[in-house]
Amino acid sequence: MDADLPVFIKPMQVEIDGIGRHRKAETVQQLADMLLSGKWHHRGSAKFHSALMRAIEAMEFYVGGETARAAFVDAAHEAGMRILPDDMAEMKKAS
């Protein structure tokens, strides 16, 4: 992995620091950092492992950034986190 060659994704805000507190992600490396952080409490699930595997593949081969992003979103939703802008429509319906 070469930190000088980031794999970019569609930017998002991840509610990983608590309700209403978001962290920005623009690269697959940032997604992997969140998955491996102490803030991620649902590490045993298949969706978590899939997201981590897709992130590693994207960083190793510099491809599949959007696949890694989609897997991350699935894992985040399973862990009860909201993703912006992805969840905006759902949040508007709830208010």
PAZANU-132834 format. One record per residue: y, z, x of N, C-alpha, C in turn; residue in three letters. Coordinates in pm, whole numbers, padded with zeros to 5 digits, always signed. Layout:
# residues N
YZXYZXYZXALA;...
END
This chain:
# residues 95
-00118+00000+00084+00000+00000+00000+00123+00000+00087MET;+00218-00081+00052+00341-00091+00127+00456-00046+00039ASP;+00515+00067+00070+00623+00122-00011+00745+00030-00015ALA;+00753-00065+00080+00865-00157+00082+00851-00269-00019ASP;+00733-00284-00079+00708-00389-00177+00668-00327-00310LEU;+00765-00277-00386+00731-00213-00513+00684-00314-00616PRO;+00600-00268-00706+00557-00349-00820+00641-00303-00938VAL;+00732-00389-00982+00824-00353-01088+00760-00367-01225PHE;+00807-00285-01318+00763-00287-01457+00886-00290-01547ILE;+00862-00314-01675+00969-00300-01773+01012-00153-01770LYS;+01139-00125-01746+01184+00014-01733+01152+00097-01857PRO;+01125+00224-01832+01097+00316-01942+01142+00456-01905MET;+01154+00538-02007+01184+00679-01993+01063+00755-02046GLN;+01008+00844-01965+00886+00917-02000+00921+01063-02026VAL;+00877+01114-02141+00905+01253-02179+00804+01346-02112GLU;+00809+01354-01981+00711+01432-01905+00763+01572-01868ILE;+00892+01590-01872+00951+01718-01831+00975+01812-01949ASP;+00915+01784-02064+00934+01865-02183+00997+01783-02294GLY;+00996+01838-02413+01047+01767-02531+01194+01732-02510ILE;+01222+01603-02526+01358+01554-02512+01408+01539-02369GLY;+01323+01568-02272+01362+01555-02130+01280+01441-02070ARG;+01348+01337-02028+01281+01216-01983+01303+01189-01835HIS;+01206+01120-01779+01214+01075-01640+01201+00923-01640ARG;+01288+00856-01566+01291+00710-01562+01182+00656-01470LYS;+01122+00543-01512+01024+00473-01428+01055+00323-01432ALA;+01062+00264-01313+01087+00120-01300+00980+00052-01215GLU;+00894+00132-01150+00790+00076-01064+00656+00142-01095THR;+00550+00075-01056+00416+00131-01072+00401+00257-00987VAL;+00463+00261-00871+00457+00380-00786+00511+00502-00861GLN;+00619+00485-00935+00674+00595-01012+00577+00641-01121GLN;+00505+00547-01181+00403+00583-01280+00293+00666-01215LEU;+00245+00620-01100+00139+00691-01028+00187+00831-00988ALA;+00311+00842-00944+00367+00972-00908+00364+01068-01027ASP;+00397+01017-01146+00394+01102-01265+00251+01142-01301MET;+00159+01046-01292+00019+01076-01323-00036+01186-01232LEU;+00006+01184-01107-00047+01278-01009+00036+01406-00996LEU;+00143+01413-01072+00229+01531-01065+00167+01650-01136SER;+00217+01765-01109+00172+01886-01176+00214+01892-01322GLY;+00300+01801-01365+00347+01797-01504+00245+01733-01598LYS;+00150+01658-01542+00051+01588-01625-00068+01681-01647TRP;-00087+01724-01771-00188+01825-01800-00317+01770-01861HIS;-00327+01642-01884-00445+01582-01947-00515+01490-01847HIS;-00562+01543-01738-00618+01462-01630-00763+01422-01649ARG;-00836+01485-01739-00978+01457-01750-01014+01341-01841GLY;-00917+01284-01910-00949+01183-02010-00974+01045-01949SER;-01044+00963-02024-01070+00825-01981-00939+00746-01971ALA;-00845+00772-02062-00718+00699-02059-00637+00736-01934LYS;-00641+00863-01893-00574+00904-01770-00633+00830-01650PHE;-00766+00830-01642-00833+00764-01529-00808+00614-01529HIS;-00805+00553-01647-00775+00411-01656-00633+00382-01607SER;-00537+00466-01650-00398+00446-01608-00384+00460-01456ALA;-00451+00559-01400-00445+00579-01255-00509+00462-01181LEU;-00623+00415-01231-00692+00302-01167-00607+00175-01174MET;-00545+00149-01289-00461+00030-01303-00338+00040-01212ARG;-00283+00159-01198-00167+00176-01109-00207+00148-00964ALA;-00320+00201-00922-00366+00180-00784-00393+00032-00759ILE;-00459-00034-00855-00485-00178-00841-00355-00256-00828GLU;-00258-00224-00912-00130-00296-00909-00059-00276-00775ALA;-00062-00154-00722+00004-00128-00595-00071-00193-00478MET;-00203-00192-00483-00283-00251-00375-00269-00402-00368GLU;-00272-00467-00486-00276-00613-00490-00145-00676-00537PHE;-00042-00592-00565+00089-00638-00607+00084-00724-00733TYR;-00007-00691-00823-00021-00763-00950-00048-00662-01060VAL;-00038-00707-01183-00079-00625-01296+00015-00510-01329GLY;+00141-00524-01297+00236-00418-01327+00242-00386-01475GLY;+00240-00488-01559+00248-00464-01703+00117-00408-01758GLU;+00005-00443-01694-00123-00383-01733-00123-00235-01698THR;-00072-00202-01581-00062-00062-01540+00032+00014-01633ALA;+00141-00050-01672+00236+00014-01763+00171+00042-01899ARG;+00100-00056-01953+00034-00039-02083-00069+00074-02079ALA;-00146+00081-01972-00246+00187-01957-00177+00323-01946ALA;-00065+00328-01876+00012+00452-01863+00063+00498-01999PHE;+00116+00404-02078+00168+00438-02210+00057+00496-02297VAL;-00062+00436-02293-00176+00488-02370-00209+00631-02327ASP;-00212+00655-02198-00244+00788-02146-00134+00888-02182ALA;-00010+00845-02175+00102+00934-02209+00097+00971-02356ALA;+00070+00874-02442+00060+00904-02585-00054+01002-02612HIS;-00166+00983-02545-00278+01075-02561-00238+01217-02519GLU;-00152+01227-02418-00106+01356-02368+00011+01412-02449ALA;+00053+01340-02554+00160+01389-02641+00300+01360-02592GLY;+00314+01265-02500+00446+01230-02448+00500+01106-02518MET;+00631+01103-02535+00696+00985-02590+00747+00898-02475ARG;+00749+00768-02504+00797+00669-02408+00912+00592-02473ILE;+01023+00586-02405+01136+00507-02453+01151+00385-02364LEU;+01172+00268-02415+01207+00235-02552+01087+00212-02645PRO;+00966+00220-02595+00847+00185-02673+00836+00260-02805ASP;+00872+00386-02809+00853+00468-02928+00979+00479-03015ASP;+01080+00400-02988+01206+00410-03063+01187+00385-03213MET;+01112+00283-03249+01094+00251-03391+01025+00367-03463ALA;+00924+00424-03402+00853+00537-03461+00944+00658-03475GLU;+01028+00681-03376+01118+00797-03379+01223+00778-03488MET;+01270+00655-03510+01370+00628-03615+01309+00651-03753LYS;+01181+00613-03770+01114+00634-03899+01101+00782-03929LYS;+01077+00863-03827+01055+01007-03845+01184+01082-03876ALA;+01298+01023-03841+01425+01096-03864+01488+01063-03997SER;
END
